[in-house]
Amino acid sequence: MKKLLLSMSVALITLTSCSKNDDPTPTPVVSETKEASIDATSKTAWTYFSLSENKVVATAEESDAENAKWFARADWDIAVCRYKIRTNSGEATTVGSKGGVYTFDKDTKFEAVTKLSSDIKFTADEKTSHVAMGGKKVTEIKSNVLVVEMKKTWDETEKEWKTIMPPVYLQTPVYIFRTADGKNTYKVQFTQYQDENKESGHVKFYSAHII
């Protein structure tokens, strides 16, 4: 009887595994991989997140005063505002935090990243400026990576890439984020930007500690 129950258990596990493999978008199977979500529906607020604790620290509006408060803190590693990302590094810290991000090429799979190469270089946040709709100049402090990418097409007349409208969202590459204290690194794969109702700003991602 015990042998029969054991055989049935093995068969059930095997069946479950096969079912998961048939899923066209399977969940990455990586040791200690965690899933998290961030409400980034606001276009004016940053949600600060701790990778080591896998939780949201708090949300704060984009302003000089709020930025100054958060840039003086070392209890967050990344922050998200819609599709934009901050890391606790560079222009986004006033206390010497050592965050940053490294981007893999688009062919690199999340589960394939099992250790860090010694030649990886992390990019810190910078202050950038651009002209928004209406001709207003906007200055931002953020990372050079995004939560989601948008499909673009080449405009032969103006000789530049332009975002297709309505937007077509594409998955970003796998990232490595370094924590604010510079002691730990996490691989991250953003998997969702819209919810089932196609509302933007509903962000989900996988993360796993890696050395």
KEDRENTOR-678065 format. One line per 2 residues: number of its first residue (from 1); their letters; for each residue x, y, z of N, C-alpha, C, CB. Coordinates in pm, 1 decimal, decimal comma, always signed. Atoms other than C-alpha are relative to their C-alpha. Glycine has a CB too. Layout:
BEGIN
NUM = a = X:Y:Z:X:Y:Z:X:Y:Z:X:Y:Z; ...
This chain:
BEGIN
1 = mk = +82,8:-120,8:+0,0:+0,0:+0,0:+0,0:+86,4:+126,0:+0,0:-93,7:+0,5:+121,6; -91,0:-115,3:-6,6:+282,5:+240,1:+89,6:+68,1:+21,6:-133,9:+105,7:-19,9:+110,5
3 = kl = -67,2:-11,9:+130,1:+457,3:+161,8:-238,7:-95,0:+59,2:-103,6:+51,8:-137,8:-47,6; +99,3:-51,5:+93,0:+135,0:+233,3:-427,2:-19,3:+150,3:+17,3:-132,6:-72,5:+18,9
5 = ll = +15,6:-142,9:-27,3:+90,4:+570,3:-258,1:+119,8:+78,7:-47,2:-21,8:+23,8:+147,9; -122,1:-67,5:+44,2:+452,7:+659,2:-330,5:+0,7:+13,0:-150,7:+124,9:-75,8:+47,4
7 = sm = +3,3:-2,1:+146,0:+410,1:+571,3:-697,2:-98,8:+104,1:-50,1:-36,4:-138,2:-55,1; +100,5:-99,1:+39,0:+94,5:+783,0:-719,6:+52,0:+141,7:+22,4:-130,4:-21,6:+78,8
9 = sv = -55,2:-132,6:-29,6:+276,8:+1077,7:-559,0:+99,8:+41,3:-106,6:+67,0:+1,4:+138,3; -100,3:-28,6:+103,2:+564,1:+1054,3:-809,0:-68,4:+33,5:-131,2:+95,6:-119,7:-18,6
11 = al = +73,9:-24,5:+123,7:+315,5:+1034,9:-1096,8:-63,7:+137,1:+0,8:-106,7:-106,6:-20,7; +63,8:-130,6:-12,7:+132,2:+1344,0:-968,8:+99,6:+112,1:-18,3:-67,9:+12,9:+134,7
13 = it = -104,4:-101,8:+14,8:+454,5:+1542,4:-940,9:+42,4:+11,3:-145,2:+121,6:-33,0:+88,4; -40,7:+1,1:+140,1:+552,6:+1436,8:-1293,2:-104,0:+67,7:-86,8:+23,5:-142,6:-48,0
15 = lt = +108,4:-60,5:+76,4:+212,1:+1538,0:-1430,8:-2,8:+149,9:+19,2:-133,5:-60,0:+40,1; -1,9:-144,1:-28,1:+231,4:+1876,5:-1258,9:+113,5:+68,0:-73,2:+12,3:+25,8:+150,0
17 = sc = -116,3:-57,2:+67,3:+576,4:+1937,4:-1401,3:-25,8:+13,1:-148,8:+124,5:-85,6:+24,7; +28,3:-4,7:+142,2:+460,1:+1853,1:-1753,1:-97,8:+111,4:-32,4:-54,6:-133,4:-47,5
19 = sk = +97,9:-104,9:+22,7:+165,4:+2087,9:-1720,4:+65,3:+136,2:+0,5:-109,2:-5,7:+104,4; -69,4:-127,7:-6,6:+395,0:+2373,6:-1621,5:+84,8:+22,2:-124,4:+86,9:+7,0:+125,0
21 = nd = -84,6:-12,9:+117,9:+625,8:+2301,8:-1914,1:-80,9:+33,3:-124,0:+78,4:-127,4:-22,5; +85,3:-29,3:+114,4:+328,9:+2327,1:-2151,7:-44,2:+144,5:-2,3:-120,4:-89,8:+0,6
23 = dp = +36,9:-140,9:-8,8:+265,8:+2683,9:-2035,4:+91,5:+81,2:-91,1:+8,5:+51,0:+146,7; -84,2:-77,6:+92,2:+384,8:+2921,9:-2314,0:+82,7:+107,6:+69,7:-86,1:+64,4:-105,3
25 = tp = -76,8:-98,9:-75,2:+503,1:+3173,2:-2051,0:+24,3:-52,8:+141,1:-74,1:+137,4:+4,1; -19,4:+63,9:-130,2:+633,4:+2956,8:-1765,4:+67,3:+91,4:+101,1:+81,6:-125,5:-16,1
27 = tp = -64,8:-71,4:-108,1:+736,8:+3095,3:-1429,3:+146,2:-44,0:+8,6:-73,6:-24,4:+134,2; -140,7:+39,4:-11,0:+1117,2:+3106,3:-1405,3:+22,7:-89,8:+121,2:+89,7:+124,1:+9,3
29 = vv = -26,9:+93,1:-108,5:+1232,0:+2811,2:-1196,9:+142,7:+23,4:+47,3:-21,5:-148,3:-45,0; -130,6:-35,8:-52,6:+1519,1:+2952,9:-997,0:-5,8:-7,1:+151,4:+43,6:+141,2:-47,9
31 = se = -3,5:+12,5:-144,5:+1623,3:+2886,4:-639,7:-23,2:+134,4:+67,2:+132,7:-58,8:+44,6; +31,8:-117,8:-79,9:+1473,7:+3140,9:-399,3:-43,7:+119,9:-84,2:+119,3:+38,1:+83,2
33 = tk = +56,0:-107,6:+81,0:+1314,6:+3341,2:-677,6:-126,1:+53,0:+66,5:-30,3:-48,8:-143,6; +115,5:-62,5:-64,0:+1061,9:+3588,7:-540,2:-75,3:+83,8:-102,0:+43,6:+86,9:+120,4
35 = ea = +82,5:-83,8:+85,4:+774,9:+3769,1:-706,9:-49,6:+118,8:+80,0:-118,2:-79,9:-58,9; +47,3:-120,5:-68,1:+671,1:+4123,5:-621,9:-82,5:+83,5:-96,4:+118,7:+82,6:+55,8
37 = si = +80,0:-90,4:+82,3:+428,4:+4385,9:-747,1:+10,3:+141,3:+54,0:-147,2:-45,2:-4,5; -6,2:-141,6:-35,6:+433,8:+4764,5:-747,3:-113,3:+72,8:-69,8:+137,5:+62,0:-38,1
39 = da = +104,6:-84,3:+57,7:+143,8:+5002,2:-800,0:+66,5:+127,1:-52,4:-112,4:+33,4:+105,7; -62,9:-116,1:+62,8:+292,2:+5249,3:-1046,7:-99,4:+70,9:-90,9:+125,0:-42,0:-79,7
41 = ts = +102,9:-61,9:+82,5:-36,8:+5381,9:-1179,6:+7,4:+152,7:+2,1:-136,6:-45,2:+46,3; -15,9:-145,8:-7,0:+44,9:+5736,3:-1066,1:+111,8:+44,6:-93,5:+29,8:+45,6:+145,4
43 = kt = -101,9:-54,2:+90,2:+235,5:+5946,1:-1317,8:+93,4:+97,4:+71,0:-66,1:+69,5:-118,0; -78,7:-101,0:-71,8:+379,9:+6171,9:-1047,4:+60,7:-51,2:+129,6:-85,8:+119,1:+29,9
45 = aw = -50,9:+53,1:-127,0:+476,4:+5939,0:-761,6:+99,2:-113,1:-24,1:-116,0:-49,5:+88,1; -99,1:+106,9:+3,3:+775,3:+5711,5:-701,9:-29,3:-98,0:+112,1:+143,9:+56,6:+12,4
47 = ty = +15,8:+104,3:-100,8:+731,9:+5381,0:-521,4:+136,9:-60,9:+27,2:-102,2:-109,2:-46,4; -134,5:+44,6:-38,1:+1049,4:+5288,3:-331,6:-6,5:-142,6:+53,6:+62,1:+95,1:+106,1
49 = fs = +6,6:+143,4:-25,7:+1130,9:+4918,9:-297,6:+133,6:-53,0:+50,7:-41,6:-74,7:-126,5; -119,0:+66,2:-52,5:+1376,5:+4709,3:-95,4:+9,7:-139,5:-59,4:-3,2:-6,3:+155,0
51 = ls = -17,3:+132,7:+58,4:+1508,9:+4410,1:-288,0:+35,8:-103,9:+105,2:+107,1:+3,6:-107,3; -41,6:+94,8:-103,2:+1666,3:+4250,9:+18,6:-117,2:-46,2:+85,8:+106,7:+62,5:+88,2
53 = en = +117,5:+34,6:-79,7:+1333,6:+4258,7:+205,9:-120,1:-34,6:-87,2:-35,4:+114,5:+92,9; +105,8:+29,6:+97,1:+1123,2:+4211,6:-108,8:-132,2:+67,2:+37,7:-20,3:-151,3:-11,3
55 = kv = +122,0:-72,2:-37,3:+876,4:+4480,8:-8,8:+9,2:+147,9:-36,8:-26,6:-14,8:+150,1; +9,3:-143,7:+23,6:+758,3:+4833,0:-82,9:+32,3:+73,1:+129,2:-140,9:+39,6:-52,3
57 = va = -35,1:-79,9:-117,7:+913,8:+5085,1:+156,0:-103,0:+111,5:+18,8:+143,3:+59,6:-14,2; +99,6:-108,2:-5,1:+684,4:+5378,9:+73,7:-14,2:+60,8:-138,2:+40,1:+109,3:+103,9
59 = ta = +22,7:-72,7:+125,3:+550,8:+5601,0:-203,9:+5,3:+149,1:+28,2:-136,5:-39,1:-64,3; -13,2:-144,5:-19,8:+634,7:+5969,7:-244,9:-12,0:+71,7:-133,7:+134,7:+34,3:+68,1
61 = ee = +16,4:-79,8:+121,3:+547,6:+6239,0:-495,8:+134,3:+50,1:-52,3:-93,0:+118,1:+26,6; -118,4:-57,8:+62,8:+806,9:+6367,4:-740,7:+3,8:+149,6:+30,4:+0,3:-25,8:-154,1
63 = sd = -19,7:-140,9:-30,6:+926,7:+6700,0:-598,8:+141,3:+15,5:+55,1:-107,8:+52,7:+101,8; -135,2:-23,5:-52,2:+1255,0:+6859,1:-494,6:+8,5:-37,2:+147,8:+40,8:+147,1:-19,9
65 = ae = -0,7:+26,7:-144,1:+1161,0:+6829,4:-126,1:-4,0:-150,5:+28,0:-119,4:+69,6:+67,9; +11,3:+144,9:-21,8:+1055,3:+6463,2:-144,3:+123,6:-72,7:-50,7:-125,2:-55,3:-69,3
67 = na = -121,4:+62,4:+52,8:+1351,7:+6371,3:-361,3:+115,7:+14,2:+98,4:+37,8:+62,1:-135,2; -108,0:-23,9:-95,9:+1587,8:+6526,4:-108,3:-9,3:-95,4:+118,6:-3,5:+145,0:+49,1
69 = kw = +19,8:+92,1:-111,9:+1435,9:+6313,9:+168,6:+42,5:-141,7:-37,0:-146,5:+0,7:+44,3; -27,5:+138,3:+39,4:+1463,7:+5989,5:-25,2:+143,9:-21,1:-45,5:-93,9:-41,4:-110,3
71 = fa = -140,5:+12,9:+40,8:+1807,9:+6058,6:-167,1:+93,4:-5,0:+120,8:+39,6:+116,6:-91,4; -78,1:+6,0:-123,9:+1926,3:+6084,9:+194,9:-25,0:-129,6:+77,2:-32,9:+119,8:+88,6
73 = ra = +30,2:+127,3:-64,2:+1796,3:+5735,2:+275,4:+68,8:-115,4:-72,2:-151,1:-23,0:+4,1; -68,2:+117,4:+56,3:+1965,5:+5399,7:+223,4:-79,6:-128,3:+22,4:+139,2:-14,6:+61,3
75 = dw = +82,8:+117,6:-26,6:+1671,8:+5168,3:+299,2:-83,5:-41,8:-122,3:-92,1:+27,7:+118,3; +65,8:+41,5:+123,1:+1557,0:+5138,0:-64,4:+106,3:-27,0:-106,2:-101,1:+108,0:-48,5
77 = di = -96,0:+38,6:+104,0:+1725,4:+4986,2:-369,7:-42,6:+43,9:-139,4:+19,5:-149,5:+1,3; +53,3:-48,8:+127,2:+1500,5:+5067,4:-665,1:-129,5:+74,5:+27,0:-23,2:-117,0:-100,6
79 = av = +127,9:-70,7:-8,6:+1204,7:+5297,7:-724,2:-60,8:+3,5:-138,8:+17,6:+144,8:+57,5; +69,7:+3,7:+128,3:+941,2:+5295,3:-998,1:-105,3:+110,1:-5,5:-65,1:-138,0:-22,9
81 = cr = +104,2:-98,6:+28,7:+728,8:+5574,1:-1143,9:-46,9:-26,3:-142,7:+52,5:+149,0:+17,9; +49,2:+47,5:+129,9:+514,5:+5439,5:-1430,5:+102,0:-97,4:-60,4:-26,1:+120,1:-97,3
83 = yk = -97,6:+90,0:+63,0:+777,4:+5288,9:-1665,1:+144,5:+37,3:+34,4:-18,3:+1,3:-151,4; -135,2:-46,2:-35,1:+1075,3:+5479,9:-1518,9:+51,0:-68,4:+126,8:+1,2:+152,8:+19,1
85 = ir = -63,2:+66,4:-113,7:+1321,6:+5334,3:-1267,7:+109,1:+88,9:+58,5:+58,4:-136,4:-42,0; -113,8:-59,8:-69,7:+1556,2:+5479,9:-1008,6:+76,2:-110,6:+72,1:-46,6:+110,6:+100,5
87 = tn = -78,7:+85,2:-88,7:+1840,4:+5303,8:-833,4:+63,6:+92,4:+103,1:+109,3:-84,0:-79,2; -54,6:-84,5:-106,7:+1989,4:+5428,7:-507,4:+149,1:+21,0:-26,9:-23,3:-64,7:+141,8
89 = sg = -138,6:-19,7:+46,1:+2304,2:+5560,6:-673,5:+14,0:+133,2:-71,8:+43,7:-115,1:-93,5; -26,6:-119,0:+81,4:+2467,4:+5850,7:-854,1:-70,4:+124,0:+48,8:-39,4:-25,2:-140,7
91 = ea = +72,8:-122,9:-32,7:+2250,2:+6162,3:-864,3:-118,8:-25,3:+92,1:-48,0:+67,0:-127,0; +115,9:+32,9:-83,4:+1979,4:+5976,0:-669,2:+38,2:-31,0:+144,1:-74,0:-117,8:-58,9
93 = tt = -39,3:+17,3:-140,2:+2177,2:+5966,1:-343,5:+87,7:+115,9:+44,4:+74,1:-134,0:+20,2; -85,7:-103,5:-58,9:+2331,7:+6224,7:-115,3:+78,0:-57,7:+117,7:-84,4:+121,9:+45,7
95 = vg = -68,6:+64,3:-112,7:+2468,2:+5970,5:+134,8:+95,9:-109,0:-48,0:-102,5:-59,9:+97,6; -98,8:+94,3:+52,1:+2696,5:+5773,0:-94,0:-49,2:-140,9:-21,9:+113,6:-5,0:+90,3
97 = sk = +52,0:+133,4:+27,6:+2465,1:+5480,0:-164,7:+62,8:-55,8:-127,8:-153,8:+3,2:-12,4; -77,2:+63,2:+107,4:+2618,6:+5229,2:-405,1:-83,8:-91,6:-88,5:+114,0:-78,7:+58,9
99 = gg = +85,2:+79,0:+87,3:+2324,0:+5097,1:-605,4:+46,1:+8,8:-144,4:-144,3:+45,5:+11,6; -34,4:-3,3:+141,0:+2315,4:+5080,9:-982,6:-60,6:-118,3:-72,3:+151,0:+1,6:-18,4
101 = vy = +62,5:+104,4:+79,5:+2209,2:+4854,4:-1265,7:+91,2:-43,8:-114,1:-134,1:+48,1:-55,0; -67,7:+56,0:+117,4:+2359,2:+4626,9:-1528,1:-106,8:-65,7:-86,5:+112,9:-103,6:+41,0
103 = tf = +98,9:+54,4:+92,3:+2162,9:+4525,0:-1838,5:+60,8:-109,2:-86,8:-57,7:+110,8:-87,6; -43,4:+108,5:+87,6:+2203,7:+4190,6:-2013,5:-54,8:+22,5:-140,7:-46,2:-137,4:+55,2
105 = dk = +54,9:-8,1:+135,3:+2150,9:+4148,2:-2385,8:-135,7:-70,3:-2,7:+97,8:-63,5:-104,3; +138,3:+47,7:+5,7:+1798,3:+4058,2:-2497,6:-11,9:-151,5:-10,6:-70,1:+63,1:-116,2
107 = dt = +6,1:+145,4:+14,2:+1887,2:+3693,1:-2560,0:+25,2:-73,4:+131,6:+100,5:-45,6:-103,2; -29,5:+62,9:-129,2:+1983,9:+3628,9:-2195,9:-128,8:-29,4:+76,6:+92,1:+90,3:+84,2
109 = kf = +118,5:+41,5:-73,4:+1720,2:+3433,1:-2003,8:+22,6:+13,3:+150,2:-37,5:-144,1:-35,8; -5,9:-19,0:-144,9:+1642,0:+3494,9:-1637,2:+61,7:-120,5:+69,6:-139,5:+26,3:+55,7
111 = ea = -45,9:+120,4:-67,5:+1702,3:+3134,4:-1534,2:+144,4:-35,8:-35,5:-90,9:-115,3:-34,3; -136,5:+31,4:+42,5:+2035,0:+3126,1:-1720,6:+104,9:+79,1:+79,4:+15,8:+28,6:-149,0
113 = vt = -93,0:-83,0:-76,9:+2189,5:+3393,4:-1497,2:+16,1:-62,1:+138,1:-50,6:+148,5:+10,4; -22,2:+69,8:-126,8:+2340,4:+3195,3:-1209,5:+114,3:+59,0:+81,7:+27,7:-145,5:-26,2
115 = kl = -107,6:-65,2:-73,6:+2645,1:+3402,1:-1115,4:+44,5:+125,0:-75,8:+119,4:-97,2:+21,3; -43,6:-125,3:+60,4:+2802,7:+3739,8:-1182,9:+140,7:-12,2:-55,7:-6,3:+113,2:+101,8
117 = ss = -133,4:-8,1:+59,2:+3096,5:+3797,4:-1411,3:+77,7:+111,0:+69,4:-7,9:+25,4:-153,8; -83,2:-98,7:-69,2:+3387,5:+3991,0:-1264,0:+10,2:+131,9:-76,3:+138,7:-56,3:+22,6
119 = di = -13,9:-122,2:+80,2:+3375,3:+4245,2:-1547,7:-129,7:+80,2:-11,2:+48,6:-35,6:-138,5; +125,8:-74,9:+2,9:+3018,0:+4362,9:-1484,8:+19,5:+139,7:+58,0:-109,6:-75,0:+78,0
121 = kf = -7,5:-138,2:-46,1:+2993,7:+4740,0:-1451,2:-141,3:+54,6:+18,1:+80,8:+87,8:-99,8; +132,6:-52,0:-31,7:+2695,3:+4903,0:-1284,9:-11,6:+147,1:-39,1:-30,0:-17,7:+149,3
123 = ta = +26,4:-137,0:+42,1:+2543,2:+5221,3:-1423,0:-80,2:+72,4:+107,2:-75,0:+2,6:-134,8; +66,8:-78,8:-104,4:+2442,8:+5489,9:-1172,8:-102,8:+94,8:-61,9:+103,6:+80,2:+82,4
125 = de = +102,9:-94,1:+45,4:+2147,0:+5728,2:-1196,2:+61,9:+134,2:-39,0:-105,9:+20,5:+109,6; -48,3:-129,4:+47,6:+2194,6:+6054,7:-1380,8:-115,0:+99,0:-9,2:+69,1:-14,6:-136,7
127 = kt = +98,0:-105,4:+22,0:+2017,0:+6387,0:-1420,2:-12,3:+21,5:-150,2:+40,5:+132,5:+73,5; +22,9:-16,7:+143,5:+1860,6:+6413,9:-1766,2:-108,3:+105,0:-24,2:-40,0:-134,6:-65,0
129 = sh = +100,1:-100,4:+37,1:+1653,9:+6677,3:-1944,0:-57,0:-32,2:-137,1:+61,2:+142,2:+0,9; +63,2:+17,7:+130,3:+1404,7:+6656,1:-2227,9:-115,3:+98,9:-12,1:-49,8:-146,5:-19,1
131 = va = +111,2:-91,1:+25,0:+1132,9:+6867,9:-2386,9:-127,3:-82,5:-9,3:+22,6:+83,7:-130,2; +125,7:+72,9:-4,4:+787,1:+6738,1:-2299,6:-102,3:+63,5:-93,4:-54,0:-4,7:+143,1
133 = mg = +107,2:-55,4:+81,7:+458,9:+6796,5:-2479,7:-32,5:+142,1:+45,9:-125,7:-89,5:+6,9; +27,0:-139,2:-33,5:+380,5:+7166,0:-2494,4:+126,2:+83,7:+4,1:-70,5:+8,6:+132,2
135 = gk = -125,7:-72,9:+4,5:+746,9:+7258,4:-2518,9:+64,2:+24,0:+134,6:-21,2:+128,7:-65,6; -56,4:-20,2:-133,8:+813,0:+7243,4:-2143,5:+123,4:-87,5:+20,7:-105,4:-30,7:+108,2
137 = kv = -122,3:+75,4:-28,4:+1163,8:+7140,7:-2040,7:-14,5:-70,2:+134,8:+124,9:+93,5:-0,3; +13,7:+80,8:-121,2:+1162,3:+6859,8:-1785,7:+135,1:-60,0:+36,4:-106,2:-111,7:-19,2
139 = te = -124,6:+58,8:-49,7:+1461,1:+6757,3:-1573,8:-33,4:-111,1:+97,5:+89,9:+107,1:+67,5; +27,5:+115,9:-84,7:+1461,7:+6414,4:-1410,3:+129,3:-65,6:+46,6:-86,5:-101,7:-75,0
141 = ik = -110,5:+82,0:-49,6:+1692,8:+6203,7:-1199,1:-50,2:-143,2:+1,0:+48,9:+46,0:+143,8; +47,2:+137,3:+13,8:+1658,9:+5839,5:-1294,5:+108,1:-87,8:-62,0:-127,9:-4,8:-85,0
143 = sn = -88,8:+96,2:+62,1:+1825,0:+5527,3:-1423,8:-17,4:+3,5:-152,1:-26,7:-141,5:+54,9; +12,2:+6,7:+145,2:+1883,0:+5454,7:-1791,4:-78,6:-122,8:-45,3:+137,7:-0,8:-63,6
145 = vl = +80,0:+116,9:+35,8:+1663,4:+5140,3:-1776,6:-146,9:+24,7:+31,2:+50,2:-125,0:+74,5; +143,5:-18,5:-11,3:+1286,1:+5098,2:-1791,5:-68,4:-127,5:+47,6:-58,1:+44,0:-133,4
147 = vv = +82,6:+113,3:-40,5:+1013,8:+4874,2:-1650,7:-52,7:-73,5:-122,6:-116,8:+46,7:+88,7; +53,9:+57,1:+123,3:+877,7:+4818,8:-2001,6:+51,4:+82,9:-117,2:-156,9:-3,5:+2,3
149 = em = -41,5:-71,3:+120,0:+988,1:+4908,5:-2352,9:-117,7:+12,1:-94,5:+118,1:-71,2:-69,1; +108,4:-21,2:+95,8:+763,5:+5044,2:-2627,0:+52,3:-15,9:-141,3:-63,4:+139,0:+18,3
151 = kk = -40,7:+25,4:+138,5:+779,5:+4934,4:-2987,2:+8,4:+131,3:-76,8:-98,9:-96,9:-69,5; -21,0:-124,1:+75,4:+914,8:+5202,1:-3217,7:+15,0:-29,1:-149,5:+124,7:+74,5:+52,3
153 = tw = -15,3:+10,6:+144,1:+921,8:+5264,7:-3590,7:+86,6:+114,4:-49,8:-137,2:+0,5:-70,4; -91,0:-100,7:+54,2:+1171,7:+5455,7:-3803,0:-75,7:+98,4:-87,9:+113,2:-66,5:-79,8
155 = de = +61,9:-106,3:+78,0:+1043,4:+5789,8:-3935,1:+101,5:+48,8:-102,5:-48,7:+117,1:+91,7; -96,0:-33,0:+105,2:+1220,0:+5834,6:-4266,9:+5,8:+150,2:-26,2:-35,8:-73,6:-128,5
157 = te = +4,5:-144,9:+24,7:+1109,1:+6198,1:-4298,4:+81,5:+77,0:+103,7:-145,3:+49,6:+0,6; -69,7:-71,2:-107,1:+1239,2:+6313,6:-3959,2:+127,5:-70,4:+45,3:-92,1:+17,4:+117,9
159 = ke = -123,3:+73,9:-27,9:+1517,0:+6052,6:-3944,7:+18,1:-29,5:+150,3:+120,3:+79,1:-52,0; -7,7:+37,0:-141,5:+1437,3:+5931,7:-3594,8:-99,8:-111,2:+30,1:-27,0:+122,8:+90,6
161 = wk = +90,5:+104,4:-43,3:+1273,1:+5645,1:-3407,5:-115,5:+62,2:+76,7:+73,5:-104,4:+86,3; +117,9:-52,0:-68,2:+917,2:+5716,2:-3292,8:-83,3:-114,8:+56,1:-84,6:+86,1:-95,6
163 = ti = +83,0:+100,7:-64,4:+692,7:+5526,1:-3054,6:-128,8:-20,5:-77,5:-30,8:+39,7:+144,1; +124,2:+33,6:+68,0:+405,1:+5345,5:-3221,5:-118,3:+32,1:+91,4:-1,5:-149,6:-41,6
165 = mp = +120,8:-31,9:-77,4:+63,9:+5470,2:-3109,6:-120,1:-70,3:-60,6:-24,2:+152,9:+5,0; -15,7:+14,6:-145,3:-127,2:+5323,7:-2942,8:+120,7:-86,9:+32,4:-127,1:-60,6:+62,6
167 = pv = -125,5:+68,2:-34,3:+174,5:+5185,0:-2755,7:-10,2:-152,2:-8,2:+43,0:+39,7:+139,3; -13,9:+145,3:-2,1:+286,0:+4827,2:-2809,5:+112,7:-29,5:+98,4:+29,8:-59,9:-145,1
169 = yl = -96,8:+19,8:-106,2:+462,9:+4712,8:-2493,2:+83,3:-125,8:-22,1:-70,5:-7,3:+133,7; -93,6:+110,2:+16,2:+769,1:+4489,5:-2508,1:+71,8:-26,8:+131,8:+101,6:+30,6:-112,1
171 = qt = -70,8:+34,2:-123,7:+943,4:+4302,9:-2226,9:+144,0:+48,5:-6,0:-3,9:-151,9:+24,9; -136,9:-50,1:-7,2:+1272,4:+4450,3:-2113,8:+98,5:-115,4:+21,1:+13,6:+103,6:+113,6
173 = pv = -100,3:+103,7:-27,8:+1601,0:+4257,6:-2079,4:+6,1:-32,5:+149,9:+139,1:+45,4:-50,0; -26,4:+32,5:-139,6:+1712,1:+4092,9:-1756,1:+98,6:+102,0:+55,6:+55,3:-145,3:+14,7
175 = yi = -88,0:-97,0:-64,6:+1872,1:+4338,8:-1514,9:+66,9:-60,8:+122,9:-78,7:+125,8:+39,3; -60,6:+25,2:-129,9:+2114,4:+4308,9:-1225,4:+0,7:+132,3:+74,7:+145,3:-60,0:-13,5
177 = fr = +0,3:-120,5:-82,9:+2048,4:+4566,8:-952,4:+88,3:-23,4:+121,8:-144,8:+38,2:+43,1; -80,6:+5,6:-121,6:+2298,5:+4637,1:-676,1:-72,6:+75,0:+110,1:+141,7:+59,6:-23,4
179 = ta = +68,4:-62,7:-112,1:+2163,9:+4721,7:-332,2:+70,0:+128,8:+42,6:-8,2:-96,9:+117,6; -52,1:-131,0:-39,5:+2214,9:+5062,3:-174,3:+131,6:-9,8:+76,7:-102,4:+72,6:+84,4
181 = dg = -123,6:+13,8:-77,1:+2486,5:+4932,7:+59,4:+115,2:-57,2:-82,0:-24,3:-87,6:+120,0; -103,5:+51,1:+89,0:+2677,4:+4786,8:-236,1:+43,4:-142,3:+28,8:+117,7:+87,8:+6,7
183 = kn = -44,6:+132,2:-44,6:+2697,2:+4444,5:-69,8:-71,6:-116,4:-68,6:-19,2:-11,5:+147,9; +77,4:+107,8:+60,0:+2433,0:+4247,4:-259,1:-49,2:+37,2:-139,5:-118,0:-35,7:+89,0
185 = ty = +50,8:-21,6:+135,6:+2306,4:+4204,3:-613,3:-116,9:-93,9:-25,3:+111,8:-21,9:-105,8; +120,2:+77,6:+31,8:+1973,8:+4081,5:-749,8:-25,9:+4,6:-149,6:-122,8:+53,6:+77,7
187 = kv = +45,2:+1,3:+138,7:+1875,1:+3968,6:-1094,7:-150,6:+22,8:+1,3:+37,3:-135,2:-72,4; +141,2:-39,7:+3,2:+1536,0:+4109,9:-1193,7:-54,8:-15,1:-141,2:-17,6:+146,0:+49,4
189 = qf = +70,8:+10,9:+127,0:+1292,7:+4027,7:-1472,8:-139,4:+57,9:+17,5:-6,7:-147,8:-48,8; +133,4:-58,5:-3,1:+994,1:+4258,3:-1517,3:-90,1:-79,2:-93,7:+3,5:+150,5:-39,7
191 = tq = +88,0:+89,3:+75,9:+699,5:+4049,6:-1636,7:-135,4:+60,0:-33,8:-20,9:-125,7:+76,3; +131,8:-58,1:+25,0:+395,3:+4276,6:-1628,1:+4,3:+150,4:+16,8:-104,8:-60,7:+93,7
193 = yq = +14,7:-144,4:-11,8:+314,1:+4641,3:-1690,1:-146,9:+40,0:-1,2:+74,9:+70,6:-112,7; +143,2:-25,1:+3,4:-60,9:+4623,9:-1754,7:-74,3:-113,7:+68,8:-49,0:+16,8:-144,9
195 = de = +80,9:+104,8:-61,4:-331,0:+4439,6:-1561,9:-94,1:-60,5:-104,2:-80,3:+55,9:+120,1; +89,9:+69,2:+92,9:-605,8:+4223,6:-1713,7:-96,1:+95,2:-70,1:-78,8:-105,9:+73,8
197 = nk = +85,9:-100,7:+63,5:-803,9:+4541,8:-1792,1:+78,4:+96,9:-87,5:-75,7:+77,5:+105,8; -88,9:-81,8:+83,5:-509,3:+4687,5:-1986,9:+31,1:+135,5:+62,7:-62,1:+20,9:-136,8
199 = es = -37,5:-124,1:-68,2:-451,5:+4956,1:-1723,9:+149,9:-2,2:+27,1:-80,1:+18,0:+133,1; -145,1:-6,6:-15,4:-87,6:+5064,7:-1724,0:+40,4:+32,9:+142,8:+58,0:+103,0:-94,8
201 = gh = -53,6:-32,0:-130,9:+127,2:+5090,5:-1414,5:-12,4:-110,8:+102,1:-66,2:+119,4:+51,5; +9,1:+114,9:-91,5:+51,0:+4750,7:-1261,7:+121,2:-89,8:-25,6:-135,8:-80,0:-20,0
203 = vk = -130,8:+61,0:+26,2:+408,0:+4626,6:-1239,4:+19,8:-126,1:+83,7:+112,4:+100,2:+28,9; -40,2:+122,1:-71,3:+518,5:+4274,8:-1150,2:+139,2:-40,6:-47,8:-103,3:-116,3:-23,3
205 = fy = -133,5:+45,6:+39,2:+866,7:+4126,0:-1146,9:+46,8:-113,5:+89,0:+100,1:+115,5:+5,6; -68,4:+104,5:-75,1:+1078,3:+3831,7:-1037,0:+136,3:+53,3:+41,0:+13,3:-131,5:-83,7
207 = sa = -135,6:-35,4:-42,3:+1396,9:+3877,6:-838,1:+63,3:-118,2:+73,5:-1,4:+126,6:+90,8; -72,2:+105,5:-70,5:+1663,1:+3647,3:-700,8:+140,1:+51,2:+34,8:+7,7:-130,5:-86,5
209 = hi = -133,6:-40,3:-44,1:+1977,3:+3713,0:-499,0:+104,0:-80,1:-76,8:+17,2:-20,4:+153,4; -101,8:+65,5:+80,2:+2289,1:+3635,5:-697,9:+136,3:+57,5:+35,1:-29,2:+16,2:-150,6
211 = i = -136,0:-47,4:-31,3:+2664,0:+3656,5:-633,1:+96,0:-42,9:-110,4:+48,0:-54,8:+137,9
